[in-house]
Structure formats: structure tokens, C-alpha cells
Amino acid sequence: MIGQFVKSEDGKNPGYKDDDSVPQDSRCATFCASVVYVRNARWEGIPFILKSGKALNESKTEIRFQLKDTTDAMLRETAHNELIIRIQPDEALRLKLNVKMPGLELRTVGTELDLAYQRTVPDPDVPEAYERLLLEVFNGNNSDSVSEQELEASWKIFTPLLHHLEGNEEIKPVPYAYGSEGPDGLEDFVNSYRYQAEPSR
């Protein structure tokens, strides 16, 4: 799914095509949600949902591991257990679990283990992303940089997709308002892969 942002609902923020340097017939995507799979025994059949975009309601980088549905018919409506790694901003590690309520009744309640540096560590000195990267460059350490193999692998995935989008004029990005969560239909797209979306911190 691809999208392109238009002006905000209140009209205060311009859309992508409102920039004088952008052609009015531009199909350039400013948002993409895609699903990739890893073909090996460990990850067979597991969807990796990647989302990235500009002019969204929040700027964040996080990884969410959502565990499988329970096989117990009595607990089918229970939310997924989930591990969330927030990389930026406000670095944090959260583990959301369903636990059985005390007593004889079979009922669960959601609980959360939350390690947020800003709340756990007093006055954390967490450097900005480029601050750390520049320091590593000065020290001759490239371990935080993207490796050549990683870069090649990413281009092998996305170059054919970009060529496909460029070569098919009937594929048009779905408009979404500046400051929104993304294009209409995004939630249905994500849910079709059995991911339970919810607002995140």
C-alpha cells in the first residue's frame, strides 16, 4: 500500500503537491506499508509488516513482535502478547502480557512490563542518533553503520518494487491528510495479516 500526503484537515500544513517544485501529476509515494517474508524454517509463514511515511501524526521508530493467537477456544478474544522495542524517541522496552485473574473464573487481564529510560533512569544521557554515529566515525568504529551486505539486501527487496511502481501508471498513491495515521484502508491492510493494531505510546 502506498500513499501521498495532502494538506492537513485544518488547512494549516500543505500537501506534497502544494510545493511549487512538485509536478501536479506526481505519483511519488510519501508513505508505504509492505509485507515481507523470510524463507527459512524459523520464520516460514511469519509476516514482517514494514511501515514508513512522511507527515504522519507522530515520528517514531519501533519494532513490535506480536505473538501468535492462543489455541484455547475460551481465550480466542484475548489480545495478543506483544514485545515492543521503541528505538526513538523516548527509548523503551515494553512487554505486554495476558495473565489469568486470581480466582476460579477463567478470565484474563492485560498487564505490562515497561522499561522506559526516561522514567526508569534519572536524567538519562541518551545521545541523539547522529551524535552517536558521528562519535563512532571519529573513533573508527562502523558497527552502528549499515553494512554493505545489509544495504545490498535492502536494495534487492525494494528496487524491483520501485521499478514496478514507476512502470505502472495505473498504480496511484492513496491520499492521506498531513498529521494523520496514514491512508484510509491501512488498518484493514494490517489486520488482514492478523496483526492487532492499537495506539502506541
Backbone as CSV, one residue per row, in Angstrom:
resi,resn,N_x,N_y,N_z,CA_x,CA_y,CA_z,C_x,C_y,C_z
1,MET,0.847,-1.170,0.000,0.000,0.000,0.000,0.891,1.232,0.000
2,ILE,0.613,2.148,-0.921,1.379,3.397,-0.960,0.420,4.568,-0.801
3,GLY,0.948,5.679,-0.301,0.132,6.866,-0.090,0.929,8.123,-0.370
4,GLN,0.206,9.228,-0.442,0.835,10.533,-0.643,0.066,11.548,0.203
5,PHE,0.781,12.334,1.010,0.063,13.229,1.914,-0.470,14.462,1.196
6,VAL,-1.665,14.853,1.608,-2.311,16.081,1.142,-2.371,17.037,2.327
7,LYS,-2.911,18.226,2.113,-2.919,19.209,3.189,-3.673,18.706,4.411
8,SER,-3.305,19.210,5.576,-3.940,18.784,6.824,-5.408,19.183,6.839
9,GLU,-6.173,18.518,7.680,-7.617,18.760,7.723,-7.939,20.195,8.108
10,ASP,-7.086,20.831,8.923,-7.330,22.228,9.289,-6.750,23.204,8.263
11,GLY,-6.070,22.668,7.235,-5.529,23.508,6.172,-4.252,24.242,6.522
12,LYS,-3.701,24.015,7.715,-2.515,24.759,8.144,-1.225,24.203,7.552
13,ASN,-1.204,22.906,7.263,0.002,22.282,6.715,-0.241,21.874,5.272
14,PRO,0.681,22.236,4.375,0.468,21.956,2.944,0.642,20.483,2.598
15,GLY,0.071,20.098,1.474,0.245,18.757,0.962,1.515,18.645,0.144
16,TYR,1.849,17.435,-0.262,3.067,17.181,-1.018,3.072,17.951,-2.335
17,LYS,1.958,17.962,-3.030,1.887,18.628,-4.332,1.720,20.139,-4.219
18,ASP,1.556,20.654,-2.996,1.449,22.108,-2.821,2.805,22.780,-2.935
19,ASP,3.865,21.997,-2.918,5.210,22.530,-3.122,5.366,22.863,-4.609
20,ASP,5.830,24.079,-4.905,5.947,24.532,-6.295,6.888,23.663,-7.121
21,SER,7.821,22.975,-6.469,8.791,22.161,-7.210,8.256,20.767,-7.554
22,VAL,7.050,20.420,-7.079,6.486,19.088,-7.309,5.439,19.162,-8.423
23,PRO,5.580,18.351,-9.473,4.574,18.341,-10.550,3.207,17.905,-10.018
24,GLN,2.151,18.479,-10.569,0.799,18.183,-10.098,0.365,16.754,-10.421
25,ASP,1.026,16.115,-11.377,0.685,14.729,-11.699,1.642,13.735,-11.023
26,SER,2.384,14.196,-10.038,3.361,13.335,-9.369,2.678,12.153,-8.680
27,ARG,3.242,10.961,-8.895,2.771,9.753,-8.206,3.763,9.310,-7.140
28,CYS,4.657,10.202,-6.760,5.681,9.874,-5.775,5.025,9.513,-4.436
29,ALA,5.382,8.371,-3.908,4.806,7.911,-2.640,5.538,8.555,-1.467
30,THR,4.764,9.043,-0.506,5.345,9.556,0.739,5.019,8.616,1.901
31,PHE,4.337,7.517,1.603,4.006,6.512,2.607,4.010,5.143,1.941
32,CYS,4.486,4.136,2.674,4.442,2.769,2.165,4.240,1.798,3.323
33,ALA,3.331,0.872,3.146,3.176,-0.263,4.061,3.363,-1.509,3.215
34,SER,4.294,-2.351,3.615,4.571,-3.556,2.833,4.745,-4.743,3.768
35,VAL,4.639,-5.926,3.192,4.789,-7.163,3.956,5.851,-8.006,3.273
36,VAL,6.819,-8.459,4.055,7.863,-9.323,3.518,7.924,-10.596,4.356
37,TYR,8.462,-11.639,3.746,8.609,-12.929,4.419,10.054,-13.383,4.317
38,VAL,10.494,-14.121,5.308,11.833,-14.716,5.304,11.663,-16.206,5.021
39,ARG,12.311,-16.688,3.985,12.157,-18.087,3.594,13.183,-18.965,4.285
40,ASN,12.897,-19.323,5.512,13.688,-20.332,6.203,12.799,-21.017,7.227
41,ALA,13.297,-22.080,7.830,12.465,-22.895,8.718,11.982,-22.112,9.931
42,ARG,12.790,-21.212,10.445,12.427,-20.484,11.652,11.287,-19.487,11.417
43,TRP,11.318,-18.780,10.283,10.370,-17.677,10.054,9.334,-17.985,8.980
44,GLU,9.245,-19.218,8.546,8.302,-19.589,7.477,6.880,-19.181,7.850
45,GLY,6.251,-18.405,6.964,4.854,-18.019,7.162,4.627,-16.845,8.092
46,ILE,5.699,-16.263,8.627,5.558,-15.131,9.541,5.634,-13.826,8.744
47,PRO,4.587,-13.006,8.763,4.653,-11.736,8.023,5.432,-10.674,8.788
48,PHE,6.326,-9.983,8.097,7.013,-8.813,8.649,6.376,-7.596,7.991
49,ILE,5.654,-6.818,8.777,4.932,-5.654,8.258,5.815,-4.423,8.463
50,LEU,6.162,-3.765,7.356,7.017,-2.581,7.390,6.182,-1.365,7.027
51,LYS,6.249,-0.332,7.852,5.519,0.902,7.570,6.466,2.086,7.714
52,SER,6.378,2.996,6.750,7.207,4.195,6.802,6.497,5.305,6.044
53,GLY,6.611,6.523,6.552,5.958,7.612,5.853,6.371,8.969,6.377
54,LYS,6.008,9.992,5.623,6.269,11.380,5.990,4.956,12.048,6.374
55,ALA,5.074,13.111,7.164,3.926,13.943,7.553,2.843,13.134,8.269
56,LEU,3.270,12.178,9.089,2.319,11.380,9.867,2.041,12.058,11.206
57,ASN,1.151,11.470,11.996,0.775,12.073,13.273,1.905,12.024,14.302
58,GLU,2.845,11.098,14.153,3.988,11.059,15.056,5.194,10.511,14.325
59,SER,6.372,10.930,14.811,7.620,10.453,14.238,8.243,9.488,15.237
60,LYS,8.368,8.236,14.852,8.901,7.228,15.769,9.524,6.093,14.982
61,THR,10.390,5.363,15.663,10.958,4.129,15.130,10.778,3.073,16.200
62,GLU,10.025,2.033,15.877,9.830,0.965,16.850,9.641,-0.367,16.144
63,ILE,9.934,-1.424,16.892,9.763,-2.795,16.409,8.760,-3.463,17.331
64,ARG,7.737,-4.085,16.742,6.706,-4.745,17.537,6.650,-6.220,17.146
65,PHE,6.857,-7.094,18.127,6.747,-8.535,17.918,5.423,-8.979,18.538
66,GLN,4.499,-9.370,17.701,3.202,-9.806,18.212,3.141,-11.327,18.142
67,LEU,2.884,-11.961,19.284,2.905,-13.411,19.353,1.617,-14.010,18.813
68,LYS,1.650,-15.304,18.523,0.512,-15.977,17.898,-0.729,-15.955,18.773
69,ASP,-1.885,-16.153,18.108,-3.140,-16.323,18.840,-3.062,-17.559,19.712
70,THR,-3.813,-17.538,20.806,-3.919,-18.733,21.628,-4.776,-19.776,20.908
71,THR,-4.481,-21.037,21.144,-5.276,-22.105,20.524,-6.485,-22.466,21.381
72,ASP,-6.549,-21.956,22.608,-7.664,-22.247,23.516,-8.893,-21.466,23.067
73,ALA,-9.972,-22.186,22.730,-11.189,-21.551,22.229,-11.767,-20.556,23.228
74,MET,-11.586,-20.813,24.528,-12.150,-19.934,25.548,-11.401,-18.609,25.652
75,LEU,-10.191,-18.557,25.081,-9.387,-17.342,25.188,-9.161,-16.680,23.834
76,ARG,-9.964,-17.028,22.842,-9.739,-16.518,21.483,-9.865,-15.001,21.388
77,GLU,-10.673,-14.396,22.258,-10.871,-12.950,22.187,-9.787,-12.181,22.941
78,THR,-8.838,-12.889,23.522,-7.760,-12.246,24.277,-6.798,-11.547,23.325
79,ALA,-6.346,-10.374,23.727,-5.381,-9.639,22.904,-4.065,-10.408,22.831
80,HIS,-3.307,-10.157,21.784,-2.011,-10.811,21.622,-1.027,-10.343,22.705
81,ASN,-0.136,-11.247,23.111,1.033,-10.833,23.869,1.969,-10.139,22.890
82,GLU,2.703,-9.139,23.365,3.488,-8.345,22.429,4.736,-7.777,23.103
83,LEU,5.851,-7.826,22.378,7.087,-7.193,22.799,7.313,-5.972,21.915
84,ILE,7.500,-4.817,22.547,7.658,-3.567,21.804,9.005,-2.952,22.163
85,ILE,9.815,-2.701,21.145,11.104,-2.041,21.330,11.014,-0.669,20.677
86,ARG,10.989,0.365,21.504,10.949,1.741,20.979,12.384,2.226,20.843
87,ILE,12.789,2.520,19.598,14.153,2.950,19.322,14.294,4.460,19.464
88,GLN,13.303,5.186,18.921,13.293,6.629,19.083,11.899,7.160,18.798
89,PRO,11.470,8.271,19.361,12.109,8.914,20.514,11.721,8.160,21.789
90,ASP,12.187,8.605,22.926,11.827,8.006,24.219,12.087,6.503,24.226
91,GLU,13.344,6.124,24.139,13.740,4.723,24.094,13.079,3.934,25.221
92,ALA,12.538,2.765,24.865,11.828,1.966,25.868,11.731,0.523,25.406
93,LEU,11.474,-0.337,26.360,11.228,-1.762,26.105,9.979,-2.126,26.883
94,ARG,8.944,-2.612,26.187,7.689,-2.954,26.840,7.294,-4.378,26.478
95,LEU,6.814,-5.104,27.463,6.314,-6.457,27.250,4.872,-6.498,27.739
96,LYS,3.953,-6.694,26.805,2.528,-6.749,27.135,2.099,-8.210,27.227
97,LEU,1.550,-8.570,28.368,1.182,-9.960,28.621,-0.262,-10.052,29.093
98,ASN,-0.892,-11.184,28.804,-2.201,-11.506,29.353,-1.988,-12.493,30.492
99,VAL,-2.526,-12.165,31.648,-2.389,-13.045,32.802,-3.773,-13.413,33.321
100,LYS,-3.865,-14.584,33.947,-5.146,-15.031,34.491,-5.472,-14.258,35.758
101,MET,-6.703,-13.810,35.848,-7.173,-13.143,37.059,-7.229,-14.163,38.190
102,PRO,-6.885,-13.770,39.413,-6.990,-14.701,40.536,-8.435,-15.172,40.717
103,GLY,-8.604,-16.394,41.155,-9.949,-16.928,41.391,-10.244,-18.114,40.499
104,LEU,-11.482,-18.585,40.594,-11.894,-19.776,39.861,-12.325,-19.470,38.434
105,GLU,-12.723,-18.256,38.184,-13.210,-17.896,36.851,-12.044,-17.803,35.866
106,LEU,-12.270,-18.321,34.640,-11.236,-18.263,33.610,-11.348,-16.919,32.891
107,ARG,-10.634,-15.942,33.416,-10.679,-14.597,32.853,-9.276,-14.015,32.887
108,THR,-8.918,-13.314,31.827,-7.567,-12.751,31.747,-7.634,-11.231,31.808
109,VAL,-6.499,-10.655,32.158,-6.370,-9.199,32.169,-5.006,-8.853,31.571
110,GLY,-4.973,-7.767,30.815,-3.717,-7.342,30.215,-2.839,-6.631,31.235
111,THR,-1.561,-6.926,31.208,-0.612,-6.250,32.084,0.627,-5.908,31.276
112,GLU,1.482,-5.074,31.836,2.591,-4.576,31.048,3.840,-4.395,31.898
113,LEU,4.947,-4.905,31.394,6.262,-4.629,31.977,6.880,-3.524,31.130
114,ASP,7.234,-2.425,31.740,7.636,-1.246,30.979,8.984,-0.725,31.471
115,LEU,9.984,-0.775,30.603,11.285,-0.174,30.898,11.463,1.000,29.953
116,ALA,11.111,2.169,30.431,11.307,3.394,29.665,12.455,4.150,30.298
117,TYR,13.504,4.417,29.537,14.685,5.072,30.097,14.337,6.398,30.764
118,GLN,13.442,7.153,30.132,13.115,8.477,30.663,12.499,8.401,32.052
119,ARG,11.775,7.303,32.347,11.127,7.167,33.656,11.960,6.336,34.631
120,THR,12.749,5.405,34.113,13.479,4.470,34.971,14.830,5.009,35.409
121,VAL,15.547,5.632,34.479,16.884,6.137,34.770,16.806,7.640,35.013
122,PRO,17.223,8.119,36.184,17.164,9.567,36.427,18.139,10.316,35.529
123,ASP,17.634,11.330,34.855,18.435,12.157,33.951,19.299,11.327,33.005
124,PRO,18.659,10.483,32.153,19.466,9.650,31.250,20.188,10.497,30.211
125,ASP,21.429,10.158,29.955,22.211,10.864,28.942,22.183,10.016,27.675
126,VAL,21.069,10.107,26.962,20.895,9.320,25.744,21.245,10.214,24.553
127,PRO,22.346,9.918,23.855,22.740,10.778,22.734,21.771,10.659,21.569
128,GLU,21.683,11.728,20.797,20.884,11.707,19.578,21.514,10.729,18.590
129,ALA,20.709,10.276,17.618,21.174,9.240,16.685,22.446,9.672,15.946
130,TYR,22.434,10.868,15.372,23.602,11.308,14.602,24.778,11.640,15.513
131,GLU,24.486,12.058,16.735,25.541,12.341,17.712,26.367,11.073,17.960
132,ARG,25.672,9.976,18.183,26.349,8.688,18.419,27.093,8.237,17.169
133,LEU,26.440,8.380,16.011,27.037,7.930,14.759,28.324,8.703,14.452
134,LEU,28.291,10.022,14.642,29.480,10.831,14.386,30.620,10.467,15.333
135,LEU,30.280,10.201,16.588,31.308,9.794,17.548,31.958,8.478,17.125
136,GLU,31.114,7.531,16.637,31.662,6.243,16.180,32.564,6.439,14.958
137,VAL,32.189,7.362,14.072,33.012,7.638,12.886,34.370,8.178,13.322
138,PHE,34.359,9.130,14.259,35.621,9.706,14.737,36.495,8.651,15.406
139,ASN,35.861,7.669,16.048,36.600,6.604,16.728,36.964,5.449,15.795
140,GLY,36.570,5.539,14.521,36.884,4.485,13.563,36.074,3.223,13.745
141,ASN,34.922,3.337,14.373,34.062,2.175,14.617,32.836,2.284,13.720
142,ASN,32.644,1.315,12.833,31.493,1.369,11.921,30.405,0.361,12.292
143,SER,30.408,-0.112,13.538,29.439,-1.145,13.931,28.010,-0.634,13.955
144,ASP,27.802,0.692,14.116,26.447,1.249,14.104,25.985,1.621,12.693
145,SER,26.865,1.500,11.718,26.513,1.847,10.345,25.918,0.631,9.633
146,VAL,25.188,0.906,8.578,24.621,-0.167,7.769,25.747,-0.862,7.023
147,SER,25.769,-2.185,7.098,26.831,-2.929,6.418,26.541,-3.000,4.919
148,GLU,27.569,-3.309,4.159,27.413,-3.428,2.704,26.414,-4.529,2.351
149,GLN,26.475,-5.655,3.080,25.550,-6.763,2.820,24.103,-6.366,3.121
150,GLU,23.914,-5.613,4.212,22.559,-5.168,4.570,22.007,-4.210,3.524
151,LEU,22.863,-3.316,3.052,22.446,-2.354,2.029,22.069,-3.073,0.735
152,GLU,22.885,-4.044,0.330,22.590,-4.808,-0.885,21.283,-5.581,-0.736
153,ALA,21.069,-6.179,0.429,19.837,-6.947,0.653,18.605,-6.049,0.581
154,SER,18.695,-4.841,1.147,17.547,-3.943,1.112,17.231,-3.497,-0.312
155,TRP,18.277,-3.253,-1.114,18.035,-2.854,-2.496,17.480,-4.010,-3.329
156,LYS,17.876,-5.239,-3.015,17.312,-6.396,-3.720,15.819,-6.516,-3.465
157,ILE,15.392,-6.112,-2.279,13.966,-6.178,-1.942,13.206,-5.039,-2.605
158,PHE,13.730,-3.806,-2.465,12.921,-2.642,-2.817,13.122,-2.110,-4.235
159,THR,14.253,-2.402,-4.879,14.443,-1.904,-6.247,13.393,-2.461,-7.210
160,PRO,13.099,-3.776,-7.202,12.035,-4.268,-8.095,10.676,-3.625,-7.796
161,LEU,10.394,-3.381,-6.519,9.127,-2.733,-6.155,9.066,-1.313,-6.710
162,LEU,10.153,-0.562,-6.563,10.181,0.808,-7.080,10.019,0.834,-8.600
163,HIS,10.683,-0.096,-9.287,10.548,-0.167,-10.745,9.122,-0.527,-11.143
164,HIS,8.500,-1.427,-10.385,7.111,-1.814,-10.669,6.171,-0.613,-10.509
165,LEU,6.370,0.161,-9.458,5.517,1.331,-9.230,5.725,2.381,-10.315
166,GLU,6.975,2.591,-10.695,7.274,3.596,-11.729,6.718,3.191,-13.088
167,GLY,6.730,1.892,-13.382,6.314,1.416,-14.704,4.820,1.180,-14.866
168,ASN,4.037,1.357,-13.807,2.591,1.123,-13.882,1.837,2.379,-13.464
169,GLU,1.456,3.170,-14.465,0.825,4.448,-14.177,-0.547,4.315,-13.539
170,GLU,-1.157,3.121,-13.659,-2.477,2.936,-13.028,-2.372,2.807,-11.511
171,ILE,-1.160,2.557,-11.011,-0.969,2.489,-9.555,-0.769,3.898,-9.032
172,LYS,-1.752,4.358,-8.256,-1.692,5.715,-7.732,-1.682,5.678,-6.209
173,PRO,-0.875,6.540,-5.577,-0.855,6.552,-4.114,-2.187,7.017,-3.538
174,VAL,-2.573,6.428,-2.421,-3.810,6.801,-1.728,-3.537,8.078,-0.935
175,PRO,-4.365,9.119,-1.119,-4.113,10.353,-0.366,-4.417,10.182,1.124
176,TYR,-3.618,10.839,1.949,-3.879,10.879,3.392,-3.543,12.266,3.905
177,ALA,-4.261,12.706,4.917,-4.091,14.059,5.429,-2.785,14.198,6.198
178,TYR,-2.142,15.323,6.025,-0.954,15.663,6.804,-1.317,15.564,8.294
179,GLY,-0.524,14.838,9.069,-0.792,14.701,10.501,-1.718,13.558,10.863
180,SER,-2.102,12.737,9.895,-2.962,11.585,10.174,-2.094,10.348,10.409
181,GLU,-2.744,9.194,10.628,-2.000,7.944,10.842,-1.614,7.265,9.535
182,GLY,-2.067,7.808,8.419,-1.764,7.211,7.121,-3.017,7.095,6.283
183,PRO,-2.925,6.435,5.138,-4.062,6.342,4.223,-5.228,5.535,4.792
184,ASP,-6.436,5.851,4.313,-7.596,5.027,4.641,-7.343,3.617,4.117
185,GLY,-7.769,2.637,4.872,-7.560,1.251,4.474,-6.320,0.637,5.079
186,LEU,-5.487,1.463,5.744,-4.254,0.941,6.344,-4.564,-0.085,7.428
187,GLU,-5.549,0.208,8.272,-5.880,-0.716,9.356,-6.360,-2.052,8.806
188,ASP,-7.192,-2.011,7.755,-7.664,-3.258,7.143,-6.505,-4.032,6.522
189,PHE,-5.582,-3.312,5.906,-4.407,-3.942,5.299,-3.595,-4.684,6.355
190,VAL,-3.329,-4.018,7.467,-2.537,-4.616,8.548,-3.289,-5.776,9.186
191,ASN,-4.585,-5.584,9.432,-5.383,-6.635,10.073,-5.521,-7.878,9.203
192,SER,-5.386,-7.719,7.888,-5.502,-8.882,7.002,-4.360,-9.874,7.238
193,TYR,-3.304,-9.421,7.911,-2.195,-10.310,8.266,-2.261,-10.717,9.736
194,ARG,-3.459,-10.572,10.327,-3.762,-10.988,11.712,-2.959,-10.219,12.731
195,TYR,-2.618,-8.969,12.390,-1.967,-8.108,13.372,-3.034,-7.245,14.038
196,GLN,-3.032,-7.187,15.365,-3.986,-6.365,16.091,-3.358,-5.006,16.346
197,ALA,-3.764,-4.036,15.540,-3.207,-2.694,15.693,-3.842,-2.008,16.881
198,GLU,-3.044,-1.180,17.532,-3.552,-0.390,18.648,-2.719,0.860,18.756
199,PRO,-3.258,1.912,19.349,-2.456,3.123,19.512,-1.238,2.828,20.371
200,SER,-0.091,3.327,19.997,1.127,3.116,20.766,1.557,4.411,21.417
201,ARG,2.468,4.285,22.370,2.933,5.473,23.095,3.934,6.242,22.283
